[in-house]
Structures are given as C-alpha cells and as structure tokens.
Amino acid sequence: MSEVKNPAAVDQLDTEKLSAYLKGKIPGFDGPVQASKFSGGQSNPTFKIQTGAGTYVLRRQPPGKLLKSAHAVDREFRVMQALAGSDVPVPKVLHLCEDRDVIGSMFYVMEYCEGQIFWDAALPELNNSERAAFYEEMNRVLAALHSVNIDAVGLSDYGRPGNYFERQFERWQGQYRASELQPITAMDQLILWLGENLPADDGRVSLVHGDYRLDNIMFHPTESRAIAVLDWELSTLGHPFADLAYQCMQLRMPADSGNISGLMGVDRHSLGIPTEREYVARYCERMGIERIDNWAFYLAFSFFRLAAIIQGVAKRAHDGNASSKNAAKLGAFVGPLATLALNVIEQEQ
C-alpha cells in the first residue's frame, strides 16, 4: 500500500460503500450511514457510525504505509471477542473486515457504549470518596485482566513465549530506530541502561493490555463501575507488572503531557487518590503476591516504551498519515520522557 500524503484521509470514510458492505454482515444493520471521527487518541482512527437502525463504533487502521505489527485492529477484535462475559468489561464486537478494498484499510465494528470517560487523572469532576472508588475500580479491573485464564478464553497463542521484557525491549527499540527523526541523547542512554538491566524471566505470563490508563476505560454514566476497557491495540501475552508500572508511570507524569494526564506534584491524599505505594500494595493483595522487585526497571521500561510509541506518532505525522492533528507536536515529549525514566532509575535503585 502506498504512503498517504493527505492527512485528511484518516478523517474520511466512504459511507456508501461501508453501508453496502455491512448490510447483511451485522444483524439489523441498515443504511444510510453517518460517520463522525472521535477526537482524542493518536493511533487507530475511530468513528461513531449512526444509522436508522442504531449506533455503532468503527475502528480502522490508518491508511498508508505502516510499521510492521503496528495498528493491529484484528488483534483488538480477537481479544475483545475472547473477553466477552469475563470479569473484564469490553464492548461487544460485531464484525471484522480484513478486506482493505472496502474503506482503504482493515477495520472492525463494535457496539456503541454510553458512559463517561475521564481525561484528567486528578478527577476534578468528583469528590474524594468518588475518586477513591474510581481508582479502586481501575485496580480491580487490572487484577481481573491479569487473572484471566488465557487457555480457557482461547488466547494461549496470543503472544510469543520467552522473556516478555526482552522481546518487548527488542520490539520497541526497533520501532523507535525505524521512526527516529533525529538523535535524542537521553533515549540513547535509556536504551543502553535497559539493555544492560533486563530482569531474568520469572515465569509470570498473563494477558496484558499494553496501554492501561484512565482514559482507556469507559465508566458507567452514574456509577464508579467500568463498563468497557478500550484500545486493545497493544495487548499481548506478557508480564503483568508491565501494565501496572505503565499506569503508575502515567501518574508520575505532569498534568499535561501531550495526550496523557499525570499527577506529578499533586497531593493525592488531599484528593482521596491512593499513593503509588498504596495502589501497588492493593494490586499485590488482589493478586496474592507479597511485593514487586525490580520496580525501577518496570517504571523505566514503561517510560521508554511510551517514548517509542510517541516517536512513531511523530514519524507518521512527518509522513502525512497520523490520526490526530496534534501528532506532530507529540515528538517534543520523547526526550523529556526519557529524562524522566533516567531520573526514576537514579531515585528508585
């Protein structure tokens, strides 16, 4: 597939062709179709699809040349299909289209969930007891995800065997180098340290989300109950501590870090939000483990992987096929993220 030089291409759908294709593929689906792109998010363009028969959500790969293994909407479809009916809330998936000729890239359709998504980690809309309840629910869902019996739900082949962090380090180092636009000293130092400090494989394997954070969870409209965990593009079989550290990494970041909201410098106690130590302890309690060793590595690795992802977004913006109009600005966060990781290594060891 040739490279797309028109940024508007990711915002458009051929609704007539889409309507004709989906009629008969999804029970009750009928046109005409109205499509509007959701704002937010940097990866797979996501659309609200409205028809006379109902409302749906369509998620597609961006058009254009893509990095190998990136934007795997077919994997998202598969994992949500497998988790249906489990303790991990997911939207009901309805159809996967692997024929790129229909709208120009692979896509799937799922149900439209009515709920609330929070973008600010400090949850200013809520009171202290509500904030505590929402963080407790996030912790519960994360532990539920890592407790899924991967054989029972048919996901035993959803990831490669072997040391998860070693594989992930090689993958994201490769992705970063493939999308590198200019040398960043802090990233080079971080990559060197991570390569020299990879932990031994401890045998823990679970389903991991890969981007587990507040704004990837839809909550009930009036309750502190998660109704849909979203954005499964980076999910795989891996080490559960990667998800936990990634969420804690996010909460260590400044309030405005591109498309991520952090709690750096925030007095969590005054807001009813658990400290990192309390949040990790609650997770360990749920998982039946005593403590987590190598915490500095897990945190630093999370910063590294996020920086590599953001570098990929910046590269897509440079090439003209990024999903978000703000994508080009995100590249400026790569160096600061790597610096934060180096600070964590110094403080936590």
C-alpha positions in Angstrom: 0.0 0.0 0.0 1.4 3.4 -0.9 2.2 6.1 1.6 -0.7 8.6 2.2 0.4 12.2 1.8 -3.1 13.6 2.6 -3.7 14.0 6.4 -7.4 14.4 5.8 -7.6 10.8 4.5 -7.7 9.4 8.1 -10.8 11.6 8.8 -12.9 10.3 6.0 -14.9 7.2 5.3 -16.7 6.1 2.1 -20.1 5.8 3.9 -22.0 4.5 0.9 -19.5 1.7 0.3 -19.4 1.0 4.0 -23.2 0.8 4.3 -23.5 -1.6 1.3 -20.8 -3.8 2.8 -22.1 -4.0 6.4 -25.7 -4.7 5.4 -26.2 -8.4 6.0 -22.9 -8.6 7.9 -24.3 -7.2 11.1 -27.9 -8.3 12.1 -30.3 -5.4 11.7 -27.7 -3.0 10.2 -29.2 -0.7 7.6 -28.1 2.5 5.9 -27.8 5.3 5.2 -24.7 5.8 7.4 -23.4 9.0 9.0 -19.8 8.8 10.3 -18.0 11.2 12.6 -14.5 10.8 13.9 -13.9 10.8 17.6 -11.4 13.3 18.9 -8.5 12.2 21.1 -6.2 9.2 20.7 -3.3 9.0 18.3 -3.4 5.5 16.9 -6.3 3.8 15.1 -8.9 6.3 13.8 -12.2 5.7 15.5 -15.6 6.7 14.2 -19.1 6.9 15.5 -21.4 5.3 13.0 -25.0 6.3 13.1 -27.8 4.6 11.1 -31.6 4.4 11.3 -31.2 1.1 13.0 -28.7 2.0 15.7 -25.3 3.5 16.6 -22.0 1.7 16.3 -18.3 2.3 16.6 -15.9 1.6 13.8 -12.1 1.4 14.4 -9.8 1.2 11.4 -6.1 1.1 10.7 -4.7 4.4 9.4 -4.4 4.4 5.6 -0.9 4.4 4.2 2.4 2.6 4.9 2.5 1.2 8.4 5.3 -0.1 10.7 5.3 -3.9 10.9 2.9 -5.2 13.6 1.5 -1.7 14.3 -2.2 -0.9 14.3 -3.3 -4.5 14.7 -7.1 -3.9 14.7 -7.6 -7.6 14.1 -5.9 -8.4 17.4 -8.1 -5.9 19.2 -11.2 -7.6 17.7 -9.9 -11.0 18.8 -9.1 -10.1 22.4 -12.4 -8.3 23.0 -14.3 -11.2 21.5 -12.4 -13.6 23.8 -13.1 -11.5 26.9 -16.9 -11.3 26.3 -18.6 -12.4 29.5 -15.5 -12.3 31.7 -14.7 -10.1 34.7 -13.0 -7.6 32.3 -15.7 -5.4 30.7 -15.4 -4.9 27.0 -17.7 -3.7 24.2 -19.4 -6.4 22.1 -17.6 -6.7 18.8 -19.8 -7.3 15.8 -17.7 -7.6 12.6 -14.1 -7.7 11.5 -13.3 -6.7 7.9 -9.9 -7.7 6.6 -10.6 -6.7 3.1 -8.7 -3.4 2.7 -10.6 -2.5 -0.5 -13.8 -1.7 1.3 -12.6 1.6 3.0 -8.9 1.5 2.3 -7.7 -0.3 5.4 -8.7 -3.1 7.8 -11.5 -2.3 10.3 -13.9 -3.7 12.8 -17.3 -2.6 14.2 -18.4 -2.9 17.8 -21.3 -1.7 19.9 -21.6 1.9 21.0 -21.4 2.1 24.8 -23.0 5.0 26.6 -20.8 6.1 29.6 -18.2 8.5 30.8 -14.5 8.8 30.1 -12.3 10.9 32.3 -9.3 12.6 30.8 -7.8 14.3 33.9 -6.1 11.9 36.3 -6.9 14.2 39.2 -10.7 13.6 38.5 -11.7 17.2 39.3 -15.3 16.4 38.5 -15.6 14.1 41.5 -15.4 14.3 45.3 -12.8 12.5 47.4 -14.9 9.3 48.1 -15.8 9.1 44.4 -12.2 9.5 43.4 -11.1 6.7 45.7 -13.9 4.5 44.3 -12.8 5.0 40.7 -9.2 4.3 41.4 -10.2 1.2 43.3 -12.3 0.1 40.3 -9.3 0.6 38.0 -7.2 -1.5 40.3 -9.9 -4.3 40.4 -10.2 -4.4 36.6 -6.4 -4.6 36.2 -6.2 -7.5 38.6 -9.1 -9.2 36.9 -7.4 -8.8 33.5 -4.2 -10.4 34.8 -6.2 -13.2 36.3 -7.9 -14.2 33.1 -7.4 -17.9 32.2 -5.8 -17.4 28.8 -6.2 -21.1 27.8 -9.9 -21.1 28.8 -10.7 -18.0 26.7 -8.7 -19.2 23.7 -5.8 -16.8 23.8 -2.9 -19.2 24.6 -1.3 -18.3 21.3 -1.9 -14.6 21.6 1.8 -13.8 22.3 5.2 -15.4 21.8 6.8 -17.4 24.6 10.0 -16.4 26.3 11.2 -13.4 28.3 8.5 -10.7 27.8 10.7 -7.7 28.6 13.5 -8.9 26.4 11.1 -9.3 23.5 9.4 -6.0 24.2 12.7 -4.2 24.5 13.8 -5.5 21.1 10.5 -4.7 19.5 10.3 -1.1 20.8 13.9 -0.4 20.3 13.4 -1.5 16.7 10.2 0.6 16.3 12.0 3.6 17.8 15.0 3.3 15.5 12.7 2.9 12.5 10.8 6.1 13.3 13.8 8.1 14.7 13.8 11.6 13.1 16.9 12.9 15.0 19.2 11.6 17.7 18.0 12.0 21.3 20.8 11.6 23.8 18.5 10.7 26.8 16.8 7.9 24.7 20.2 6.5 23.7 21.3 6.4 27.4 18.0 4.8 28.5 18.1 2.2 25.8 21.7 1.3 26.9 20.7 1.0 30.6 17.6 -1.1 29.9 19.6 -3.5 27.7 22.1 -4.0 30.5 19.4 -4.4 33.2 16.8 -6.7 31.7 15.4 -8.9 34.6 15.5 -12.6 34.4 12.3 -14.3 33.3 10.3 -15.1 36.4 7.7 -17.2 34.6 4.7 -14.8 35.1 2.5 -14.7 32.0 -0.9 -13.1 31.7 -3.0 -11.2 29.2 -1.7 -7.6 29.3 -3.5 -4.6 27.9 -0.4 -2.6 26.9 -2.0 0.9 27.4 -3.9 0.6 30.6 -4.8 4.0 31.8 -7.8 6.1 33.0 -8.9 7.5 29.6 -8.9 4.0 28.0 -11.7 2.9 30.4 -15.3 3.9 30.0 -17.3 4.0 33.2 -21.0 3.7 33.9 -22.8 7.1 33.5 -23.5 7.4 37.2 -21.5 4.7 39.0 -17.9 4.0 39.7 -18.1 0.9 37.6 -16.1 0.2 34.5 -18.3 -0.9 31.6 -15.7 -1.1 28.8 -11.9 -1.2 28.6 -11.0 0.2 25.3 -8.0 0.4 22.9 -6.5 -3.1 22.9 -4.1 -2.5 20.1 -1.0 -3.2 22.2 -2.4 -6.2 24.1 -0.5 -9.4 24.1 0.6 -12.2 26.4 3.2 -10.8 28.7 4.3 -9.8 32.1 1.5 -8.4 34.3 3.8 -5.9 36.1 4.3 -4.1 32.7 0.6 -2.9 32.8 0.9 -1.9 36.5 4.1 0.0 36.0 2.7 1.7 32.9 -0.2 3.0 34.8 2.0 4.2 37.7 4.4 5.8 35.2 1.5 7.8 33.8 0.5 9.0 37.2 4.1 10.2 37.8 4.0 12.5 34.8 3.0 16.2 34.7 -0.7 17.1 34.5 -0.4 17.9 30.8 2.0 15.5 29.0 0.6 15.5 25.4 -2.4 13.1 25.4 -1.6 11.8 28.9 -2.7 13.4 32.2 -0.4 12.8 35.2 -0.3 13.6 38.9 3.2 14.9 39.3 3.3 17.3 42.2 -0.3 16.6 43.2 -1.2 15.9 46.9 -3.0 12.7 46.3 -4.1 12.3 49.9 -6.0 15.6 49.8 -7.9 14.3 46.8 -8.7 10.8 48.1 -6.4 9.3 45.4 -4.2 6.4 46.6 -0.4 6.9 46.5 1.6 4.8 44.2 2.7 2.6 47.1 -0.9 2.1 48.2 -2.1 1.4 44.7 0.7 -1.2 44.1 0.0 -2.8 47.5 -3.7 -3.1 46.7 -2.9 -4.8 43.4 -0.5 -7.2 45.1 -3.2 -8.0 47.7 -5.6 -8.8 44.9 -3.0 -11.0 43.0 -1.8 -12.8 46.1 1.8 -11.6 45.9 4.0 -10.2 48.6 5.9 -7.5 46.8 7.4 -6.4 43.5 11.1 -6.4 42.9 12.9 -4.5 40.1 10.3 -1.7 40.3 12.8 0.8 38.8 13.2 -1.3 35.7 9.5 -1.7 35.1 8.9 2.0 35.5 11.8 3.0 33.3 10.8 0.5 30.7 7.3 2.0 30.7 8.7 5.5 30.0 10.9 4.1 27.2 8.0 2.2 25.5 5.8 5.3 25.7 8.5 7.4 24.2 9.0 4.9 21.4 5.2 4.9 20.7 5.2 8.7 20.6 8.1 8.8 18.3 6.1 6.5 15.9 3.2 9.0 16.1 5.6 11.9 15.2 7.0 9.9 12.3 3.5 9.3 11.0 2.8 13.0 11.2 6.1 13.6 9.4 5.0 11.2 6.7 1.5 12.7 6.5 -0.7 9.9 7.8 -1.2 10.5 11.5 -4.7 10.1 13.1 -4.5 13.3 15.1 -3.9 16.8 14.0 -1.7 17.3 17.2 0.5 14.3 16.3 3.4 16.4 15.1 3.7 18.2 18.4 4.0 15.0 20.4 7.5 14.4 19.1 8.7 17.0 21.6 7.8 14.8 24.5 10.2 11.9 23.6 13.3 13.5 25.1 11.6 14.6 28.4 10.1 11.1 28.8 13.5 9.5 28.5 14.8 12.0 31.0 12.0 11.1 33.5 13.0 7.5 33.1 16.6 8.2 33.9 15.5 10.1 37.0 13.4 7.1 38.1 16.4 4.9 37.7 18.5 7.2 39.9 15.8 7.6 42.6 14.4 4.1 42.8 17.5 1.9 42.8 
